[in-house]
Amino acid sequence: LSLNLESLFQTPQIQEEPNIAEDIIFKTISKIKTLILKNY
């Protein structure tokens, strides 16, 4: 799985029935974005 910065900053699509894996991924990406923003 390879992600670039553009994909990290894209708004995730909201699904009617989000599953646990997607929620974990979303929270992880949110933490990564926070770290990136703090470093700049």
C-alpha positions as CSV (number, residue, x, y, z in Angstrom):
1,L,0.0,0.0,0.0
2,S,1.6,3.3,-1.1
3,L,0.1,6.7,-0.4
4,N,1.3,10.1,-1.6
5,L,0.5,13.3,0.2
6,E,-2.3,14.2,-2.2
7,S,-4.2,11.0,-1.3
8,L,-3.6,11.7,2.4
9,F,-5.2,15.2,2.2
10,Q,-8.1,14.1,0.1
11,T,-11.4,14.1,2.0
12,P,-12.5,10.5,2.6
13,Q,-15.8,9.5,1.3
14,I,-18.5,9.1,3.9
15,Q,-20.2,5.8,3.8
16,E,-23.5,4.9,5.3
17,E,-22.1,1.9,7.1
18,P,-18.4,2.4,7.9
19,N,-16.6,-0.6,9.1
20,I,-14.1,-0.8,11.9
21,A,-11.1,-1.2,9.6
22,E,-12.0,2.0,7.7
23,D,-12.5,3.9,10.9
24,I,-9.1,2.8,12.2
25,I,-7.5,3.8,8.8
26,F,-9.2,7.2,8.9
27,K,-8.1,7.9,12.5
28,T,-4.5,6.8,11.6
29,I,-4.5,9.1,8.6
30,S,-5.8,11.9,10.7
31,K,-2.9,11.4,13.2
32,I,-0.4,11.4,10.3
33,K,-1.9,14.6,8.9
34,T,-1.6,16.2,12.3
35,L,2.0,15.2,12.6
36,I,2.8,16.5,9.1
37,L,1.1,19.9,9.9
38,K,3.0,20.2,13.1
39,N,6.3,19.6,11.3
40,Y,5.6,22.6,9.0
